[in-house]
Amino acid sequence: TVANLNFGTGSTQYDSIGEQHYHYAHVSQWHNQVQTPPHYTLPHPANNPIVQSHLFDEPLEQIYAVLIDLDIREVWNPVADKIKVEHPDRVHRIGDEHICIFENGTSINLESFAKRFDDGRLLYGEVARHFQIFREFTSYFILEQSNSGVCLTIEVHLQGKPFWGWFLMPLARKKIADNLQKIFANLQHYLEALKVATVE
């Protein structure tokens, strides 16, 4: 506990802000007591996902920042009318749940996840379980740097519920594919507007 910590004092000199004084305590004695978090397993992939890609000129990290910023989700996602986060009093963290409210008033609970691959690709994803006709609804946003720019690939993996999910799947796939085109267009417009605002 904090009461058992032995605090010391120190200071560091910085060129820009001068000397800064602080208090510190060594916590290495508790390092071995910290439990390793369980390994996160990505959702099960579908056999025939919906896959679309778009090439952007903006930096990879900037596009990623826009994708994970829930405060601006409705700007580029045509089906998102409002986003509610699980913990509104803190910055959204990967793994938290958030609720996407659609224009017709229905909502979906989404859990976010992320992964950085050894080859430099960045993945951000969201999964919903037992939503309407879907047993599992997973969206992957995969960013990859290329010589021509940054390629954003969106994969939507759908696991339908028995009967109605299977029966309505073709219609759902078409609607989702159309929305992906709108997402790319909206993202492009938003990123270009950011670039103009930065120049001004």
C-alpha positions in Angstrom: 0.0 0.0 0.0 1.0 3.7 -0.3 1.5 3.8 3.5 4.3 1.3 3.2 6.2 3.2 0.5 9.4 5.1 1.4 9.3 8.3 -0.5 12.4 10.3 -1.6 12.8 13.6 -3.2 14.6 14.6 -6.4 14.8 17.1 -9.2 15.6 17.3 -12.9 16.8 20.2 -14.9 15.0 20.9 -18.3 16.1 23.4 -20.9 12.5 24.6 -21.6 10.9 24.7 -18.1 13.9 24.8 -15.7 14.4 22.7 -12.6 11.4 20.5 -11.6 11.2 19.0 -8.1 9.3 15.8 -7.4 8.7 13.0 -4.9 9.2 9.3 -5.8 9.1 5.8 -4.4 10.6 2.5 -5.6 7.9 -0.1 -6.4 10.0 -2.8 -7.8 9.4 -4.9 -4.6 5.8 -5.5 -5.9 6.8 -6.3 -9.4 6.6 -10.1 -9.0 3.1 -9.8 -7.4 1.6 -8.2 -10.6 -0.4 -10.8 -12.5 0.1 -11.1 -16.2 -3.2 -10.3 -17.9 -4.9 -13.1 -19.9 -4.0 -13.2 -23.6 -6.8 -11.7 -25.7 -8.1 -14.0 -28.4 -9.4 -12.3 -31.5 -13.0 -13.2 -32.5 -13.5 -16.2 -34.7 -13.1 -15.3 -38.4 -16.1 -15.8 -40.8 -15.7 -18.0 -43.9 -16.7 -15.2 -46.3 -16.1 -11.8 -44.8 -17.0 -8.5 -46.5 -13.7 -6.9 -47.5 -13.1 -3.4 -48.9 -9.9 -1.2 -49.1 -9.1 2.4 -49.7 -5.8 4.3 -50.1 -5.1 7.4 -48.1 -2.4 10.0 -48.2 -2.5 10.9 -44.5 -0.1 9.4 -42.0 -1.0 5.9 -40.6 -1.0 7.0 -37.0 -3.3 9.9 -37.8 -5.8 7.7 -39.5 -5.6 5.2 -36.5 -6.3 8.1 -34.1 -9.4 9.0 -36.0 -10.7 5.4 -36.0 -10.4 5.0 -32.3 -11.7 8.4 -31.3 -15.3 7.6 -30.2 -16.1 11.3 -29.9 -16.1 11.8 -33.7 -17.4 8.3 -34.7 -20.7 9.7 -36.0 -18.8 12.1 -38.3 -17.6 9.3 -40.5 -19.8 6.3 -39.7 -23.1 6.7 -41.6 -25.1 4.4 -39.2 -23.8 5.8 -35.9 -26.1 8.5 -34.5 -24.6 8.6 -31.0 -21.9 6.8 -29.0 -22.1 6.1 -25.3 -19.0 4.8 -23.5 -18.9 2.5 -20.5 -16.8 4.8 -18.4 -17.5 8.4 -19.5 -15.3 9.8 -16.7 -12.1 8.5 -18.3 -10.3 8.2 -21.6 -11.7 5.3 -23.7 -9.4 2.3 -23.4 -9.1 -0.6 -25.8 -11.1 -3.5 -24.3 -13.8 -1.2 -22.9 -17.4 -1.5 -24.1 -19.3 1.3 -25.9 -22.8 1.5 -27.2 -23.5 2.7 -30.7 -27.0 4.1 -31.1 -28.5 4.1 -34.6 -30.8 6.7 -36.2 -33.8 4.4 -35.7 -33.2 4.2 -32.0 -31.8 0.7 -31.8 -28.4 0.2 -30.2 -25.5 -2.3 -30.2 -22.9 -3.1 -27.5 -19.4 -3.2 -28.9 -16.2 -4.4 -27.4 -13.0 -2.9 -28.9 -9.6 -4.6 -29.4 -6.4 -3.7 -31.1 -3.1 -5.3 -32.2 0.1 -4.1 -33.7 1.7 -6.7 -36.0 5.5 -7.2 -36.4 5.3 -6.1 -40.0 4.0 -2.6 -38.9 0.3 -3.1 -39.6 -2.1 -1.7 -37.1 -5.4 -3.4 -36.4 -8.4 -1.9 -34.6 -11.5 -3.9 -34.2 -15.0 -4.1 -32.6 -17.1 -7.1 -31.9 -20.8 -7.4 -30.9 -22.4 -10.6 -29.8 -26.0 -11.7 -30.1 -27.1 -8.6 -32.0 -30.4 -8.9 -34.0 -29.8 -11.6 -36.6 -26.1 -12.0 -35.8 -24.5 -14.4 -33.3 -21.3 -12.4 -33.8 -20.6 -9.2 -35.7 -17.0 -8.2 -36.0 -15.4 -5.3 -37.8 -11.6 -5.1 -38.4 -9.9 -1.9 -39.5 -6.4 -2.8 -40.8 -3.9 -0.1 -41.6 -0.8 -0.9 -43.7 1.9 1.5 -45.0 2.7 1.1 -48.7 4.8 3.0 -51.3 1.6 4.6 -52.6 0.2 5.7 -49.2 -1.7 4.1 -46.3 -4.1 1.3 -47.2 -7.1 0.9 -44.9 -8.8 -2.4 -45.2 -12.1 -3.0 -43.5 -13.2 -6.6 -43.0 -16.7 -7.4 -41.6 -17.1 -10.9 -40.3 -20.7 -12.1 -39.8 -21.8 -15.1 -37.9 -25.6 -15.4 -38.4 -28.1 -16.9 -36.0 -29.9 -20.0 -37.1 -32.7 -19.6 -39.7 -33.4 -15.8 -39.7 -29.8 -14.9 -39.7 -29.0 -17.3 -42.5 -32.2 -16.2 -44.4 -31.5 -12.4 -44.2 -27.7 -12.6 -44.5 -27.6 -11.6 -48.3 -29.6 -8.5 -47.6 -27.5 -7.6 -44.6 -24.3 -8.1 -46.5 -25.4 -5.8 -49.3 -26.4 -3.0 -46.9 -23.1 -3.3 -45.0 -21.0 -3.3 -48.2 -22.8 0.0 -49.2 -22.1 1.5 -45.8 -18.4 0.7 -46.2 -18.2 2.8 -49.3 -19.8 5.7 -47.4 -17.3 5.2 -44.5 -14.3 5.5 -46.8 -15.8 8.6 -48.4 -16.6 10.2 -45.1 -13.1 9.4 -43.7 -11.5 10.9 -46.7 -13.5 14.1 -46.4 -12.8 14.4 -42.7 -9.1 13.8 -43.0 -8.9 16.4 -45.9 -10.7 18.9 -43.7 -8.2 18.3 -40.9 -5.4 18.9 -43.3 -6.9 22.2 -44.4 -7.5 23.3 -40.8 -3.9 22.5 -39.9 -2.6 24.6 -42.8 -4.8 27.5 -41.9 
